[in-house]
Amino acid sequence: MSAAKSITVNDQLRRSEAATIADLVRELGLKPEKVAVEHNGVIAPRSTLEDVPLGDGDVLEIVHFVGGG
């Protein structure tokens, strides 16, 4: 983990020590392989979530997939 930063997730301001998008997704109780993420207005490919660093002031939209039947 890294120093706490202010980020906006789905229009809600929050503090996080997550270093990458994948870390943040796990912090939110979600699985990186089951989400779609827009990071600062750009879709982040799922294969890169472990590598994309989070910075203070970043804005993310996270959509998670729910199975059902």
N, CA, C and O atoms as a Maestro MAE file, in Angstrom:
{
 s_m_m2io_version
 :::
 2.0.0
}

f_m_ct {
 s_m_title
 :::
 protein
 m_atom[276] {
  # First column is atom index #
  i_m_mmod_type
  r_m_x_coord
  r_m_y_coord
  r_m_z_coord
  i_m_residue_number
  s_m_chain_name
  s_m_pdb_residue_name
  s_m_pdb_atom_name
  i_m_atomic_number
  :::
  1 25 0.833 -1.179 0.000 1 A "MET " " N  " 7
  2 3 0.000 0.000 0.000 1 A "MET " " CA " 6
  3 2 0.886 1.253 0.000 1 A "MET " " C  " 6
  4 15 2.071 1.197 0.329 1 A "MET " " O  " 8
  5 25 0.287 2.363 -0.371 2 A "SER " " N  " 7
  6 3 1.025 3.624 -0.425 2 A "SER " " CA " 6
  7 2 0.332 4.640 0.475 2 A "SER " " C  " 6
  8 15 -0.593 4.297 1.210 2 A "SER " " O  " 8
  9 25 0.773 5.868 0.417 3 A "ALA " " N  " 7
  10 3 0.184 6.933 1.239 3 A "ALA " " CA " 6
  11 2 -1.278 7.157 0.859 3 A "ALA " " C  " 6
  12 15 -1.659 6.974 -0.297 3 A "ALA " " O  " 8
  13 25 -2.088 7.551 1.828 4 A "ALA " " N  " 7
  14 3 -3.507 7.801 1.576 4 A "ALA " " CA " 6
  15 2 -3.668 8.951 0.587 4 A "ALA " " C  " 6
  16 15 -2.934 9.938 0.630 4 A "ALA " " O  " 8
  17 25 -4.634 8.803 -0.294 5 A "LYS " " N  " 7
  18 3 -4.913 9.831 -1.296 5 A "LYS " " CA " 6
  19 2 -6.423 10.004 -1.407 5 A "LYS " " C  " 6
  20 15 -7.187 9.106 -1.053 5 A "LYS " " O  " 8
  21 25 -6.838 11.147 -1.892 6 A "SER " " N  " 7
  22 3 -8.260 11.410 -2.132 6 A "SER " " CA " 6
  23 2 -8.580 11.026 -3.572 6 A "SER " " C  " 6
  24 15 -7.936 11.497 -4.511 6 A "SER " " O  " 8
  25 25 -9.567 10.180 -3.731 7 A "ILE " " N  " 7
  26 3 -10.015 9.774 -5.062 7 A "ILE " " CA " 6
  27 2 -11.541 9.818 -5.083 7 A "ILE " " C  " 6
  28 15 -12.189 9.782 -4.037 7 A "ILE " " O  " 8
  29 25 -12.094 9.894 -6.270 8 A "THR " " N  " 7
  30 3 -13.541 9.867 -6.427 8 A "THR " " CA " 6
  31 2 -13.899 8.558 -7.112 8 A "THR " " C  " 6
  32 15 -13.397 8.247 -8.191 8 A "THR " " O  " 8
  33 25 -14.783 7.791 -6.461 9 A "VAL " " N  " 7
  34 3 -15.225 6.512 -7.001 9 A "VAL " " CA " 6
  35 2 -16.737 6.567 -7.149 9 A "VAL " " C  " 6
  36 15 -17.466 6.724 -6.169 9 A "VAL " " O  " 8
  37 25 -17.195 6.436 -8.377 10 A "ASN " " N  " 7
  38 3 -18.639 6.480 -8.663 10 A "ASN " " CA " 6
  39 2 -19.285 7.695 -8.003 10 A "ASN " " C  " 6
  40 15 -20.302 7.582 -7.318 10 A "ASN " " O  " 8
  41 25 -18.677 8.849 -8.222 11 A "ASP " " N  " 7
  42 3 -19.175 10.142 -7.747 11 A "ASP " " CA " 6
  43 2 -19.110 10.328 -6.232 11 A "ASP " " C  " 6
  44 15 -19.733 11.248 -5.701 11 A "ASP " " O  " 8
  45 25 -18.363 9.466 -5.524 12 A "GLN " " N  " 7
  46 3 -18.213 9.622 -4.078 12 A "GLN " " CA " 6
  47 2 -16.744 9.801 -3.731 12 A "GLN " " C  " 6
  48 15 -15.895 8.997 -4.115 12 A "GLN " " O  " 8
  49 25 -16.462 10.873 -2.997 13 A "LEU " " N  " 7
  50 3 -15.094 11.130 -2.565 13 A "LEU " " CA " 6
  51 2 -14.734 10.162 -1.453 13 A "LEU " " C  " 6
  52 15 -15.527 9.929 -0.541 13 A "LEU " " O  " 8
  53 25 -13.541 9.602 -1.531 14 A "ARG " " N  " 7
  54 3 -13.071 8.682 -0.496 14 A "ARG " " CA " 6
  55 2 -11.563 8.775 -0.367 14 A "ARG " " C  " 6
  56 15 -10.883 9.269 -1.266 14 A "ARG " " O  " 8
  57 25 -11.045 8.301 0.749 15 A "ARG " " N  " 7
  58 3 -9.602 8.220 0.979 15 A "ARG " " CA " 6
  59 2 -9.204 6.760 0.805 15 A "ARG " " C  " 6
  60 15 -9.942 5.861 1.207 15 A "ARG " " O  " 8
  61 25 -8.058 6.527 0.214 16 A "SER " " N  " 7
  62 3 -7.585 5.163 -0.004 16 A "SER " " CA " 6
  63 2 -6.071 5.135 0.011 16 A "SER " " C  " 6
  64 15 -5.410 6.095 -0.385 16 A "SER " " O  " 8
  65 25 -5.535 4.023 0.472 17 A "GLU " " N  " 7
  66 3 -4.097 3.786 0.404 17 A "GLU " " CA " 6
  67 2 -3.747 2.820 -0.730 17 A "GLU " " C  " 6
  68 15 -2.592 2.417 -0.866 17 A "GLU " " O  " 8
  69 25 -4.737 2.449 -1.540 18 A "ALA " " N  " 7
  70 3 -4.510 1.520 -2.653 18 A "ALA " " CA " 6
  71 2 -3.479 2.103 -3.617 18 A "ALA " " C  " 6
  72 15 -3.546 3.277 -3.980 18 A "ALA " " O  " 8
  73 25 -2.539 1.275 -4.021 19 A "ALA " " N  " 7
  74 3 -1.491 1.720 -4.943 19 A "ALA " " CA " 6
  75 2 -1.936 1.622 -6.400 19 A "ALA " " C  " 6
  76 15 -1.531 2.435 -7.231 19 A "ALA " " O  " 8
  77 25 -2.773 0.620 -6.709 20 A "THR " " N  " 7
  78 3 -3.222 0.402 -8.090 20 A "THR " " CA " 6
  79 2 -4.742 0.289 -8.138 20 A "THR " " C  " 6
  80 15 -5.402 0.186 -7.103 20 A "THR " " O  " 8
  81 25 -5.285 0.309 -9.343 21 A "ILE " " N  " 7
  82 3 -6.728 0.134 -9.498 21 A "ILE " " CA " 6
  83 2 -7.157 -1.216 -8.937 21 A "ILE " " C  " 6
  84 15 -8.180 -1.302 -8.258 21 A "ILE " " O  " 8
  85 25 -6.396 -2.268 -9.208 22 A "ALA " " N  " 7
  86 3 -6.757 -3.598 -8.700 22 A "ALA " " CA " 6
  87 2 -6.790 -3.606 -7.172 22 A "ALA " " C  " 6
  88 15 -7.675 -4.221 -6.578 22 A "ALA " " O  " 8
  89 25 -5.840 -2.935 -6.537 23 A "ASP " " N  " 7
  90 3 -5.846 -2.850 -5.074 23 A "ASP " " CA " 6
  91 2 -7.117 -2.165 -4.581 23 A "ASP " " C  " 6
  92 15 -7.722 -2.610 -3.606 23 A "ASP " " O  " 8
  93 25 -7.519 -1.099 -5.238 24 A "LEU " " N  " 7
  94 3 -8.725 -0.382 -4.857 24 A "LEU " " CA " 6
  95 2 -9.964 -1.253 -5.033 24 A "LEU " " C  " 6
  96 15 -10.837 -1.281 -4.166 24 A "LEU " " O  " 8
  97 25 -10.038 -1.955 -6.145 25 A "VAL " " N  " 7
  98 3 -11.177 -2.835 -6.409 25 A "VAL " " CA " 6
  99 2 -11.299 -3.876 -5.296 25 A "VAL " " C  " 6
  100 15 -12.398 -4.132 -4.803 25 A "VAL " " O  " 8
  101 25 -10.171 -4.478 -4.898 26 A "ARG " " N  " 7
  102 3 -10.196 -5.452 -3.805 26 A "ARG " " CA " 6
  103 2 -10.589 -4.785 -2.487 26 A "ARG " " C  " 6
  104 15 -11.326 -5.370 -1.693 26 A "ARG " " O  " 8
  105 25 -10.100 -3.563 -2.252 27 A "GLU " " N  " 7
  106 3 -10.452 -2.807 -1.049 27 A "GLU " " CA " 6
  107 2 -11.966 -2.592 -0.974 27 A "GLU " " C  " 6
  108 15 -12.536 -2.554 0.117 27 A "GLU " " O  " 8
  109 25 -12.610 -2.454 -2.123 28 A "LEU " " N  " 7
  110 3 -14.059 -2.258 -2.190 28 A "LEU " " CA " 6
  111 2 -14.832 -3.579 -2.085 28 A "LEU " " C  " 6
  112 15 -16.062 -3.588 -2.132 28 A "LEU " " O  " 8
  113 25 -14.103 -4.691 -1.942 29 A "GLY " " N  " 7
  114 3 -14.744 -5.989 -1.807 29 A "GLY " " CA " 6
  115 2 -15.156 -6.618 -3.122 29 A "GLY " " C  " 6
  116 15 -16.009 -7.506 -3.153 29 A "GLY " " O  " 8
  117 25 -14.549 -6.158 -4.211 30 A "LEU " " N  " 7
  118 3 -14.864 -6.675 -5.539 30 A "LEU " " CA " 6
  119 2 -13.676 -7.439 -6.098 30 A "LEU " " C  " 6
  120 15 -12.563 -7.336 -5.582 30 A "LEU " " O  " 8
  121 25 -13.916 -8.204 -7.150 31 A "LYS " " N  " 7
  122 3 -12.856 -8.957 -7.821 31 A "LYS " " CA " 6
  123 2 -12.443 -8.226 -9.091 31 A "LYS " " C  " 6
  124 15 -13.295 -7.913 -9.923 31 A "LYS " " O  " 8
  125 25 -11.147 -7.948 -9.257 32 A "PRO " " N  " 7
  126 3 -10.698 -7.225 -10.455 32 A "PRO " " CA " 6
  127 2 -11.117 -7.870 -11.770 32 A "PRO " " C  " 6
  128 15 -11.324 -7.173 -12.764 32 A "PRO " " O  " 8
  129 25 -11.244 -9.187 -11.785 33 A "GLU " " N  " 7
  130 3 -11.616 -9.856 -13.034 33 A "GLU " " CA " 6
  131 2 -13.103 -9.727 -13.358 33 A "GLU " " C  " 6
  132 15 -13.545 -10.166 -14.420 33 A "GLU " " O  " 8
  133 25 -13.880 -9.127 -12.447 34 A "LYS " " N  " 7
  134 3 -15.331 -9.004 -12.659 34 A "LYS " " CA " 6
  135 2 -15.794 -7.554 -12.670 34 A "LYS " " C  " 6
  136 15 -16.950 -7.271 -12.355 34 A "LYS " " O  " 8
  137 25 -14.897 -6.626 -13.032 35 A "VAL " " N  " 7
  138 3 -15.275 -5.217 -13.076 35 A "VAL " " CA " 6
  139 2 -14.848 -4.584 -14.395 35 A "VAL " " C  " 6
  140 15 -13.970 -5.081 -15.100 35 A "VAL " " O  " 8
  141 25 -15.500 -3.478 -14.697 36 A "ALA " " N  " 7
  142 3 -15.066 -2.593 -15.784 36 A "ALA " " CA " 6
  143 2 -14.763 -1.261 -15.104 36 A "ALA " " C  " 6
  144 15 -15.520 -0.808 -14.245 36 A "ALA " " O  " 8
  145 25 -13.652 -0.635 -15.493 37 A "VAL " " N  " 7
  146 3 -13.208 0.583 -14.823 37 A "VAL " " CA " 6
  147 2 -12.884 1.675 -15.828 37 A "VAL " " C  " 6
  148 15 -12.166 1.462 -16.805 37 A "VAL " " O  " 8
  149 25 -13.439 2.858 -15.557 38 A "GLU " " N  " 7
  150 3 -13.051 4.065 -16.280 38 A "GLU " " CA " 6
  151 2 -12.187 4.869 -15.317 38 A "GLU " " C  " 6
  152 15 -12.615 5.186 -14.208 38 A "GLU " " O  " 8
  153 25 -10.974 5.196 -15.743 39 A "HIS " " N  " 7
  154 3 -9.993 5.891 -14.909 39 A "HIS " " CA " 6
  155 2 -9.668 7.223 -15.555 39 A "HIS " " C  " 6
  156 15 -9.042 7.275 -16.614 39 A "HIS " " O  " 8
  157 25 -10.096 8.299 -14.912 40 A "ASN " " N  " 7
  158 3 -9.868 9.646 -15.449 40 A "ASN " " CA " 6
  159 2 -10.372 9.785 -16.883 40 A "ASN " " C  " 6
  160 15 -9.719 10.384 -17.737 40 A "ASN " " O  " 8
  161 25 -11.570 9.206 -17.124 41 A "GLY " " N  " 7
  162 3 -12.212 9.356 -18.425 41 A "GLY " " CA " 6
  163 2 -11.789 8.366 -19.488 41 A "GLY " " C  " 6
  164 15 -12.258 8.440 -20.623 41 A "GLY " " O  " 8
  165 25 -10.902 7.431 -19.138 42 A "VAL " " N  " 7
  166 3 -10.409 6.451 -20.112 42 A "VAL " " CA " 6
  167 2 -10.674 5.046 -19.565 42 A "VAL " " C  " 6
  168 15 -10.394 4.767 -18.399 42 A "VAL " " O  " 8
  169 25 -11.214 4.164 -20.411 43 A "ILE " " N  " 7
  170 3 -11.438 2.784 -19.987 43 A "ILE " " CA " 6
  171 2 -10.084 2.123 -19.742 43 A "ILE " " C  " 6
  172 15 -9.199 2.152 -20.597 43 A "ILE " " O  " 8
  173 25 -9.941 1.528 -18.562 44 A "ALA " " N  " 7
  174 3 -8.709 0.799 -18.225 44 A "ALA " " CA " 6
  175 2 -8.927 -0.671 -18.558 44 A "ALA " " C  " 6
  176 15 -9.791 -1.315 -17.962 44 A "ALA " " O  " 8
  177 25 -8.157 -1.212 -19.499 45 A "PRO " " N  " 7
  178 3 -8.318 -2.631 -19.824 45 A "PRO " " CA " 6
  179 2 -8.124 -3.492 -18.573 45 A "PRO " " C  " 6
  180 15 -7.215 -3.250 -17.779 45 A "PRO " " O  " 8
  181 25 -8.971 -4.479 -18.410 46 A "ARG " " N  " 7
  182 3 -8.906 -5.348 -17.236 46 A "ARG " " CA " 6
  183 2 -7.514 -5.947 -17.063 46 A "ARG " " C  " 6
  184 15 -7.061 -6.130 -15.933 46 A "ARG " " O  " 8
  185 25 -6.842 -6.251 -18.144 47 A "SER " " N  " 7
  186 3 -5.510 -6.864 -18.061 47 A "SER " " CA " 6
  187 2 -4.463 -5.919 -17.477 47 A "SER " " C  " 6
  188 15 -3.364 -6.356 -17.135 47 A "SER " " O  " 8
  189 25 -4.790 -4.625 -17.357 48 A "THR " " N  " 7
  190 3 -3.804 -3.659 -16.847 48 A "THR " " CA " 6
  191 2 -4.114 -3.166 -15.430 48 A "THR " " C  " 6
  192 15 -3.349 -2.369 -14.887 48 A "THR " " O  " 8
  193 25 -5.214 -3.618 -14.819 49 A "LEU " " N  " 7
  194 3 -5.625 -3.070 -13.524 49 A "LEU " " CA " 6
  195 2 -4.571 -3.241 -12.435 49 A "LEU " " C  " 6
  196 15 -4.477 -2.412 -11.530 49 A "LEU " " O  " 8
  197 25 -3.779 -4.305 -12.511 50 A "GLU " " N  " 7
  198 3 -2.707 -4.521 -11.523 50 A "GLU " " CA " 6
  199 2 -1.565 -3.524 -11.699 50 A "GLU " " C  " 6
  200 15 -0.784 -3.303 -10.773 50 A "GLU " " O  " 8
  201 25 -1.465 -2.926 -12.876 51 A "ASP " " N  " 7
  202 3 -0.324 -2.072 -13.201 51 A "ASP " " CA " 6
  203 2 -0.622 -0.576 -13.182 51 A "ASP " " C  " 6
  204 15 0.303 0.235 -13.140 51 A "ASP " " O  " 8
  205 25 -1.904 -0.199 -13.214 52 A "VAL " " N  " 7
  206 3 -2.258 1.223 -13.311 52 A "VAL " " CA " 6
  207 2 -2.231 1.844 -11.911 52 A "VAL " " C  " 6
  208 15 -3.040 1.484 -11.057 52 A "VAL " " O  " 8
  209 25 -1.299 2.777 -11.678 53 A "PRO " " N  " 7
  210 3 -1.207 3.398 -10.353 53 A "PRO " " CA " 6
  211 2 -2.320 4.415 -10.128 53 A "PRO " " C  " 6
  212 15 -2.800 5.055 -11.063 53 A "PRO " " O  " 8
  213 25 -2.718 4.547 -8.864 54 A "LEU " " N  " 7
  214 3 -3.694 5.561 -8.486 54 A "LEU " " CA " 6
  215 2 -2.965 6.783 -7.964 54 A "LEU " " C  " 6
  216 15 -1.957 6.666 -7.267 54 A "LEU " " O  " 8
  217 25 -3.478 7.951 -8.303 55 A "GLY " " N  " 7
  218 3 -2.897 9.202 -7.828 55 A "GLY " " CA " 6
  219 2 -3.936 10.042 -7.115 55 A "GLY " " C  " 6
  220 15 -5.137 9.866 -7.319 55 A "GLY " " O  " 8
  221 25 -3.474 10.947 -6.285 56 A "ASP " " N  " 7
  222 3 -4.361 11.852 -5.577 56 A "ASP " " CA " 6
  223 2 -5.199 12.621 -6.597 56 A "ASP " " C  " 6
  224 15 -4.662 13.174 -7.556 56 A "ASP " " O  " 8
  225 25 -6.510 12.655 -6.389 57 A "GLY " " N  " 7
  226 3 -7.407 13.372 -7.284 57 A "GLY " " CA " 6
  227 2 -7.963 12.559 -8.439 57 A "GLY " " C  " 6
  228 15 -8.765 13.072 -9.220 57 A "GLY " " O  " 8
  229 25 -7.550 11.287 -8.565 58 A "ASP " " N  " 7
  230 3 -8.070 10.449 -9.647 58 A "ASP " " CA " 6
  231 2 -9.582 10.279 -9.520 58 A "ASP " " C  " 6
  232 15 -10.141 10.327 -8.424 58 A "ASP " " O  " 8
  233 25 -10.229 10.080 -10.671 59 A "VAL " " N  " 7
  234 3 -11.667 9.865 -10.734 59 A "VAL " " CA " 6
  235 2 -11.909 8.529 -11.426 59 A "VAL " " C  " 6
  236 15 -11.425 8.290 -12.533 59 A "VAL " " O  " 8
  237 25 -12.670 7.660 -10.752 60 A "LEU " " N  " 7
  238 3 -12.956 6.335 -11.299 60 A "LEU " " CA " 6
  239 2 -14.442 6.058 -11.300 60 A "LEU " " C  " 6
  240 15 -15.173 6.474 -10.400 60 A "LEU " " O  " 8
  241 25 -14.875 5.350 -12.322 61 A "GLU " " N  " 7
  242 3 -16.216 4.782 -12.370 61 A "GLU " " CA " 6
  243 2 -15.996 3.279 -12.435 61 A "GLU " " C  " 6
  244 15 -15.305 2.788 -13.328 61 A "GLU " " O  " 8
  245 25 -16.578 2.550 -11.498 62 A "ILE " " N  " 7
  246 3 -16.399 1.109 -11.440 62 A "ILE " " CA " 6
  247 2 -17.759 0.451 -11.549 62 A "ILE " " C  " 6
  248 15 -18.682 0.756 -10.794 62 A "ILE " " O  " 8
  249 25 -17.862 -0.466 -12.513 63 A "VAL " " N  " 7
  250 3 -19.077 -1.238 -12.707 63 A "VAL " " CA " 6
  251 2 -18.707 -2.694 -12.462 63 A "VAL " " C  " 6
  252 15 -17.728 -3.188 -13.022 63 A "VAL " " O  " 8
  253 25 -19.486 -3.390 -11.624 64 A "HIS " " N  " 7
  254 3 -19.202 -4.801 -11.398 64 A "HIS " " CA " 6
  255 2 -20.340 -5.652 -11.938 64 A "HIS " " C  " 6
  256 15 -21.499 -5.239 -11.972 64 A "HIS " " O  " 8
  257 25 -19.972 -6.838 -12.351 65 A "PHE " " N  " 7
  258 3 -20.909 -7.749 -12.981 65 A "PHE " " CA " 6
  259 2 -21.497 -8.689 -11.940 65 A "PHE " " C  " 6
  260 15 -20.783 -9.228 -11.094 65 A "PHE " " O  " 8
  261 25 -22.796 -8.876 -12.016 66 A "VAL " " N  " 7
  262 3 -23.501 -9.732 -11.076 66 A "VAL " " CA " 6
  263 2 -24.191 -10.825 -11.862 66 A "VAL " " C  " 6
  264 15 -24.942 -10.551 -12.798 66 A "VAL " " O  " 8
  265 25 -23.931 -12.071 -11.478 67 A "GLY " " N  " 7
  266 3 -24.588 -13.181 -12.128 67 A "GLY " " CA " 6
  267 2 -25.936 -13.448 -11.484 67 A "GLY " " C  " 6
  268 15 -26.174 -13.054 -10.343 67 A "GLY " " O  " 8
  269 25 -26.786 -14.093 -12.186 68 A "GLY " " N  " 7
  270 3 -28.098 -14.427 -11.638 68 A "GLY " " CA " 6
  271 2 -28.807 -15.394 -12.544 68 A "GLY " " C  " 6
  272 15 -28.311 -15.768 -13.607 68 A "GLY " " O  " 8
  273 25 -29.943 -15.778 -12.117 69 A "GLY " " N  " 7
  274 3 -30.663 -16.708 -12.967 69 A "GLY " " CA " 6
  275 2 -32.032 -16.985 -12.456 69 A "GLY " " C  " 6
  276 15 -32.774 -17.756 -13.064 69 A "GLY " " O  " 8
  :::
 }
 m_bond[275] {
  # First column is bond index #
  i_m_from
  i_m_to
  i_m_order
  :::
  1 1 2 1
  2 2 3 1
  3 3 4 2
  4 3 5 1
  5 5 6 1
  6 6 7 1
  7 7 8 2
  8 7 9 1
  9 9 10 1
  10 10 11 1
  11 11 12 2
  12 11 13 1
  13 13 14 1
  14 14 15 1
  15 15 16 2
  16 15 17 1
  17 17 18 1
  18 18 19 1
  19 19 20 2
  20 19 21 1
  21 21 22 1
  22 22 23 1
  23 23 24 2
  24 23 25 1
  25 25 26 1
  26 26 27 1
  27 27 28 2
  28 27 29 1
  29 29 30 1
  30 30 31 1
  31 31 32 2
  32 31 33 1
  33 33 34 1
  34 34 35 1
  35 35 36 2
  36 35 37 1
  37 37 38 1
  38 38 39 1
  39 39 40 2
  40 39 41 1
  41 41 42 1
  42 42 43 1
  43 43 44 2
  44 43 45 1
  45 45 46 1
  46 46 47 1
  47 47 48 2
  48 47 49 1
  49 49 50 1
  50 50 51 1
  51 51 52 2
  52 51 53 1
  53 53 54 1
  54 54 55 1
  55 55 56 2
  56 55 57 1
  57 57 58 1
  58 58 59 1
  59 59 60 2
  60 59 61 1
  61 61 62 1
  62 62 63 1
  63 63 64 2
  64 63 65 1
  65 65 66 1
  66 66 67 1
  67 67 68 2
  68 67 69 1
  69 69 70 1
  70 70 71 1
  71 71 72 2
  72 71 73 1
  73 73 74 1
  74 74 75 1
  75 75 76 2
  76 75 77 1
  77 77 78 1
  78 78 79 1
  79 79 80 2
  80 79 81 1
  81 81 82 1
  82 82 83 1
  83 83 84 2
  84 83 85 1
  85 85 86 1
  86 86 87 1
  87 87 88 2
  88 87 89 1
  89 89 90 1
  90 90 91 1
  91 91 92 2
  92 91 93 1
  93 93 94 1
  94 94 95 1
  95 95 96 2
  96 95 97 1
  97 97 98 1
  98 98 99 1
  99 99 100 2
  100 99 101 1
  101 101 102 1
  102 102 103 1
  103 103 104 2
  104 103 105 1
  105 105 106 1
  106 106 107 1
  107 107 108 2
  108 107 109 1
  109 109 110 1
  110 110 111 1
  111 111 112 2
  112 111 113 1
  113 113 114 1
  114 114 115 1
  115 115 116 2
  116 115 117 1
  117 117 118 1
  118 118 119 1
  119 119 120 2
  120 119 121 1
  121 121 122 1
  122 122 123 1
  123 123 124 2
  124 123 125 1
  125 125 126 1
  126 126 127 1
  127 127 128 2
  128 127 129 1
  129 129 130 1
  130 130 131 1
  131 131 132 2
  132 131 133 1
  133 133 134 1
  134 134 135 1
  135 135 136 2
  136 135 137 1
  137 137 138 1
  138 138 139 1
  139 139 140 2
  140 139 141 1
  141 141 142 1
  142 142 143 1
  143 143 144 2
  144 143 145 1
  145 145 146 1
  146 146 147 1
  147 147 148 2
  148 147 149 1
  149 149 150 1
  150 150 151 1
  151 151 152 2
  152 151 153 1
  153 153 154 1
  154 154 155 1
  155 155 156 2
  156 155 157 1
  157 157 158 1
  158 158 159 1
  159 159 160 2
  160 159 161 1
  161 161 162 1
  162 162 163 1
  163 163 164 2
  164 163 165 1
  165 165 166 1
  166 166 167 1
  167 167 168 2
  168 167 169 1
  169 169 170 1
  170 170 171 1
  171 171 172 2
  172 171 173 1
  173 173 174 1
  174 174 175 1
  175 175 176 2
  176 175 177 1
  177 177 178 1
  178 178 179 1
  179 179 180 2
  180 179 181 1
  181 181 182 1
  182 182 183 1
  183 183 184 2
  184 183 185 1
  185 185 186 1
  186 186 187 1
  187 187 188 2
  188 187 189 1
  189 189 190 1
  190 190 191 1
  191 191 192 2
  192 191 193 1
  193 193 194 1
  194 194 195 1
  195 195 196 2
  196 195 197 1
  197 197 198 1
  198 198 199 1
  199 199 200 2
  200 199 201 1
  201 201 202 1
  202 202 203 1
  203 203 204 2
  204 203 205 1
  205 205 206 1
  206 206 207 1
  207 207 208 2
  208 207 209 1
  209 209 210 1
  210 210 211 1
  211 211 212 2
  212 211 213 1
  213 213 214 1
  214 214 215 1
  215 215 216 2
  216 215 217 1
  217 217 218 1
  218 218 219 1
  219 219 220 2
  220 219 221 1
  221 221 222 1
  222 222 223 1
  223 223 224 2
  224 223 225 1
  225 225 226 1
  226 226 227 1
  227 227 228 2
  228 227 229 1
  229 229 230 1
  230 230 231 1
  231 231 232 2
  232 231 233 1
  233 233 234 1
  234 234 235 1
  235 235 236 2
  236 235 237 1
  237 237 238 1
  238 238 239 1
  239 239 240 2
  240 239 241 1
  241 241 242 1
  242 242 243 1
  243 243 244 2
  244 243 245 1
  245 245 246 1
  246 246 247 1
  247 247 248 2
  248 247 249 1
  249 249 250 1
  250 250 251 1
  251 251 252 2
  252 251 253 1
  253 253 254 1
  254 254 255 1
  255 255 256 2
  256 255 257 1
  257 257 258 1
  258 258 259 1
  259 259 260 2
  260 259 261 1
  261 261 262 1
  262 262 263 1
  263 263 264 2
  264 263 265 1
  265 265 266 1
  266 266 267 1
  267 267 268 2
  268 267 269 1
  269 269 270 1
  270 270 271 1
  271 271 272 2
  272 271 273 1
  273 273 274 1
  274 274 275 1
  275 275 276 2
  :::
 }
}
